[in-house]
Amino acid sequence: MESPLIDVIIPNRNKAAFLPETLASLIRQTETRWRAIVIDGESTDGSLQILRQAAKADGRITVRSARPASASGLTLYRSWNHGLLSVRAPYFTILTSDDLWEPTWLARAVHGLERHGSAVAAVARAIAMNEQGVITGPSVACRQFEESFPLRGSGFRLLSSKSCALRSLLFGPVFTTIHSLVFRREVLEAGVIFAEDVGHAADVEYYIHTCLLGDIAYDLDSRAFFRMYPAQISSEVKGTAISDRWRKIVLRNRSLVAQKLGIPENEIARATDEVLARHRFIMTKPNREALRRSKAAAGWKMLRAFAMSPFLAAHYVKCRADRERFLGSSSIVLAKKIAAGHALS
């Protein structure tokens, strides 16, 4: 095989139900100069057989085995970092083993990066789908990110490093899913790896550090499909534990972001404190599942959330209990205000 243009890292553990479709979306790519390195966490559901058959049929696919966390301490993101050690191509990406690409995505990503020399990553729009593959629409983070610029029309939009880093800090998972990005290898050479102490929120920190390195080529015409279902790892963490992980990331990165963007740290601190408080409120109040289990317990939890912050509770009611509006409206206003005040394009 000729030297690959793109290295594709595919982490997998027990995703046999989705693997054939995921691998097919890779093999169907119109850009064929890729090499896939699969890191399988000793799956027990038949995944390994599927992967070996795929590797036998296509020499661009290599399968490696890594013991799961229960046996070796190899966490999800450590396996991702392990895969990234094998990157040699000019570009790289991570294709999660239950998600999909459109056939033209890798070709468009390379085109976007070649066209925009200051961009360190090309990004597709994140589109959610359920376990059966039924599309439910752009992710909340995707909608908020696009509205905050705003982004409309078609084609690539070159977004400045500073503007994207600010939004990554204020919005959290701005790109929603890691497989919606194709990176330049320079990101790895700069030492950007996945944190292993914040669980599935590690993507958020990766976005922040990537955006600080350079601009983002955002493609309004491409879609990266990601599944949302109860059995996935990101669904195992609930409630305030999600807020705690995001808070940890924000607190250890906001000084760096303020410095790189040339914004007073106290201004960034005030903005992030407001966003984190809103997120904490949402994660403290009961969700629909809690309400179905016990209305009394859910009512008590709601009272605690309202007592924690009457101001936020009042605004939540004003937003008609619309979670997206309650979180997004504040973050979008803050992002636009700070960007305008410091001339961030």
C-alpha positions in Angstrom: 0.0 0.0 0.0 1.2 3.5 -0.8 1.9 5.8 2.2 -1.5 6.7 3.7 -2.7 10.2 3.7 -5.0 9.7 6.7 -4.5 7.4 9.7 -7.9 6.3 11.1 -7.9 5.1 14.7 -10.9 2.9 15.6 -11.2 2.1 19.3 -13.7 -0.8 19.9 -15.0 -2.9 22.7 -18.1 -5.1 22.2 -19.7 -3.1 19.4 -20.4 -6.0 17.1 -24.0 -4.8 16.5 -22.6 -1.6 14.9 -19.2 -2.5 13.6 -20.2 -3.7 10.1 -22.0 -0.5 9.3 -19.2 1.6 10.8 -16.5 -0.2 8.8 -18.6 0.1 5.7 -18.8 3.8 6.1 -15.0 3.9 6.1 -14.5 1.5 3.2 -17.0 3.5 1.1 -15.0 6.7 1.4 -14.2 8.4 -1.9 -10.8 9.3 -0.4 -9.1 5.9 -0.5 -5.6 6.8 0.8 -6.3 5.8 4.4 -4.9 3.3 6.9 -7.1 2.0 9.7 -5.7 0.9 13.1 -8.3 -0.8 15.2 -7.6 -1.0 19.0 -9.9 -3.8 20.3 -10.3 -4.1 24.0 -10.6 -7.9 24.0 -14.2 -7.9 23.0 -16.4 -10.9 23.9 -19.3 -10.3 21.5 -17.9 -11.4 18.2 -16.3 -8.0 17.4 -12.9 -9.6 16.9 -14.1 -12.0 14.2 -15.8 -9.1 12.3 -12.6 -7.1 12.5 -10.3 -9.9 11.4 -12.6 -10.6 8.4 -12.5 -6.9 7.5 -8.7 -6.9 7.8 -8.4 -10.0 5.6 -10.6 -8.4 3.0 -8.9 -5.0 3.0 -5.2 -4.7 3.6 -5.6 -1.1 4.8 -7.1 -2.3 8.1 -4.9 -3.5 11.0 -6.3 -5.0 14.1 -4.6 -4.8 17.5 -5.7 -6.1 20.9 -5.5 -4.3 24.2 -6.8 -5.5 27.5 -9.8 -3.6 28.9 -9.6 -1.5 32.0 -10.9 -4.4 34.2 -7.8 -6.4 33.4 -5.0 -3.9 32.9 -6.1 -0.4 33.9 -6.4 0.5 30.2 -9.1 3.1 30.2 -11.1 4.1 27.2 -9.0 7.2 26.5 -5.8 5.5 27.2 -6.6 3.1 24.4 -7.3 6.1 22.2 -3.9 7.6 23.1 -2.4 4.2 22.5 -3.8 4.2 19.0 -2.5 7.7 18.3 1.0 6.6 18.9 0.8 4.8 15.6 -0.1 7.9 13.6 2.4 8.5 10.8 0.2 10.1 8.1 -0.1 13.9 7.5 -3.7 13.7 8.8 -5.5 11.6 11.4 -8.9 11.0 12.8 -10.7 8.8 15.3 -13.7 6.8 14.1 -15.7 5.5 17.1 -16.9 2.0 16.4 -20.7 2.7 16.6 -20.7 5.9 14.5 -20.8 6.7 10.8 -19.4 9.1 8.1 -20.8 10.2 4.8 -18.9 8.7 1.9 -17.3 12.1 0.9 -16.2 13.2 4.4 -12.5 12.3 4.3 -12.1 13.8 0.8 -13.8 17.0 1.9 -11.8 17.2 5.1 -8.5 16.9 3.2 -9.7 19.5 0.7 -10.7 21.9 3.5 -7.3 21.5 5.2 -5.4 21.9 2.0 -7.4 25.0 1.1 -7.0 26.6 4.6 -3.4 26.3 5.7 -4.0 27.9 9.1 -6.6 25.3 10.0 -5.4 22.4 12.4 -8.7 20.5 12.0 -11.6 20.1 9.6 -15.0 19.6 11.2 -18.3 18.1 10.0 -21.7 18.9 11.5 -22.6 16.5 14.3 -25.9 14.7 13.6 -27.5 12.5 16.2 -29.2 9.2 15.5 -30.7 6.5 17.8 -29.7 2.9 18.3 -31.6 1.8 15.2 -29.9 4.5 13.0 -32.9 6.8 12.9 -31.6 10.4 12.5 -32.9 12.8 15.1 -31.1 16.0 13.9 -28.1 18.2 14.7 -26.8 17.9 18.3 -27.6 20.6 20.8 -24.0 21.6 21.0 -23.8 21.8 17.2 -26.8 24.1 17.1 -25.5 26.3 19.8 -22.0 26.5 18.2 -23.5 27.5 14.8 -25.9 30.0 16.3 -23.1 31.7 18.3 -21.3 32.9 15.1 -23.8 32.5 13.3 -23.1 29.9 10.6 -25.4 29.6 7.7 -25.2 28.6 4.0 -23.0 26.0 2.6 -19.3 25.0 2.2 -16.4 25.6 4.5 -16.2 28.4 7.0 -12.7 29.2 8.4 -13.3 29.9 12.1 -10.6 31.6 14.1 -8.6 29.8 16.7 -9.5 32.3 19.4 -13.2 32.3 18.7 -13.3 28.5 18.7 -11.3 28.1 21.9 -13.6 30.6 23.7 -16.6 28.6 22.7 -15.0 25.3 23.6 -14.5 26.6 27.1 -18.0 28.1 27.4 -20.1 25.4 25.6 -18.2 22.2 26.4 -18.5 19.6 23.7 -18.8 22.1 20.8 -18.1 19.5 18.1 -20.1 16.8 20.1 -18.3 13.8 18.7 -14.6 13.2 18.1 -15.1 11.4 14.8 -16.5 14.7 13.3 -12.9 16.0 13.2 -9.9 15.3 10.9 -6.7 16.7 12.4 -3.3 17.6 11.1 -0.6 15.5 12.6 0.9 18.7 14.0 -1.8 18.5 16.7 -0.1 15.3 18.0 3.4 16.8 17.6 2.3 19.7 19.8 1.6 17.1 22.6 -2.2 17.2 22.6 -3.5 13.9 24.0 -6.6 12.8 25.8 -6.9 13.3 29.5 -7.6 10.1 31.5 -9.0 11.6 34.7 -12.3 13.0 33.4 -14.0 10.0 31.7 -16.0 10.7 28.6 -15.6 14.5 29.1 -12.0 14.2 27.8 -13.2 15.1 24.3 -14.0 18.6 25.7 -10.5 19.2 26.8 -9.1 17.9 23.5 -11.3 20.4 21.6 -10.0 23.3 23.8 -6.3 22.4 23.2 -6.8 21.8 19.5 -8.6 25.1 19.0 -5.7 26.9 20.8 -3.3 25.6 18.2 -5.0 27.0 15.1 -8.1 27.8 13.1 -10.9 25.3 12.4 -12.3 24.6 8.9 -16.0 24.0 9.5 -17.9 22.2 6.8 -21.6 23.0 6.7 -22.1 20.5 3.9 -20.8 17.3 5.7 -22.3 15.3 8.5 -20.9 13.0 11.0 -23.5 10.7 12.5 -23.3 9.6 16.1 -25.5 7.2 18.1 -27.2 8.0 21.3 -28.4 5.0 23.3 -28.5 3.8 26.9 -25.8 1.2 26.7 -23.0 3.5 25.5 -20.2 4.5 27.9 -21.1 8.2 27.9 -24.6 7.3 29.3 -23.2 5.6 32.4 -22.4 8.9 34.1 -25.4 10.9 35.1 -26.4 14.0 37.1 -23.9 16.2 39.0 -21.0 13.8 38.1 -21.2 15.2 34.6 -21.0 18.7 35.9 -18.1 17.8 38.1 -16.1 16.5 35.2 -16.7 19.6 33.1 -15.9 21.9 36.0 -12.6 20.1 36.4 -11.7 20.7 32.8 -12.8 24.4 32.8 -11.0 25.3 36.0 -7.7 23.9 34.9 -7.9 25.4 31.4 -9.5 28.8 31.8 -6.2 30.6 32.7 -4.5 29.2 29.7 -7.4 30.2 27.4 -7.5 33.7 28.9 -3.7 34.1 28.3 -3.8 32.8 24.8 -6.8 35.0 23.9 -5.5 38.1 25.6 -8.6 38.4 27.8 -8.4 39.3 31.5 -8.7 36.0 33.6 -11.3 37.5 35.9 -13.6 38.1 32.9 -13.2 34.5 31.7 -13.7 33.3 35.3 -17.0 35.2 35.6 -18.3 33.9 32.4 -17.4 30.2 33.0 -18.7 30.4 36.6 -22.1 31.5 35.2 -22.2 28.7 32.6 -21.0 26.0 35.1 -23.7 27.2 37.6 -26.4 26.8 35.0 -25.1 23.3 34.1 -25.0 22.3 37.7 -28.6 23.4 38.2 -29.7 21.3 35.2 -27.9 18.3 36.5 -29.2 18.7 40.0 -32.9 18.9 39.1 -34.7 15.6 38.5 -35.0 14.3 34.9 -38.0 12.6 33.4 -36.7 9.2 34.4 -36.6 10.2 38.0 -40.1 11.6 37.7 -41.4 8.3 36.4 -39.7 6.4 39.2 -41.1 8.5 42.1 -42.9 11.8 41.9 -42.3 12.5 45.6 -38.5 11.9 45.3 -38.4 14.0 42.1 -40.3 16.8 43.8 -37.9 16.9 46.7 -34.9 16.9 44.3 -36.5 19.8 42.4 -37.0 21.8 45.7 -33.3 21.3 46.5 -32.3 22.5 43.0 -34.5 25.6 43.3 -33.2 26.3 46.8 -29.6 26.1 45.6 -30.2 29.0 43.3 -33.5 30.9 43.3 -32.2 33.2 40.5 -31.4 30.3 38.2 -34.7 28.6 39.1 -36.6 31.7 38.1 -34.8 31.9 34.8 -35.4 28.2 34.2 -39.1 28.8 34.7 -38.9 31.8 32.4 -37.4 29.6 29.7 -40.4 27.3 30.2 -38.3 24.5 31.5 -36.5 24.3 28.1 -33.1 22.9 28.9 -31.5 23.9 25.6 -32.8 27.4 25.8 -31.8 27.8 29.5 -28.2 26.7 28.8 -27.7 27.8 25.3 -29.1 31.3 25.5 -26.7 32.3 28.2 -23.6 30.7 26.6 -24.3 32.2 23.2 -24.8 35.7 24.7 -21.6 35.4 26.7 -19.6 34.2 23.8 -20.8 37.0 21.5 -20.2 39.6 24.2 -16.7 38.5 25.0 -15.8 38.1 21.3 -17.1 41.5 20.4 -15.4 43.2 23.4 -12.0 41.8 22.4 -12.4 41.8 18.6 -12.3 38.1 18.2 -13.3 37.3 14.7 
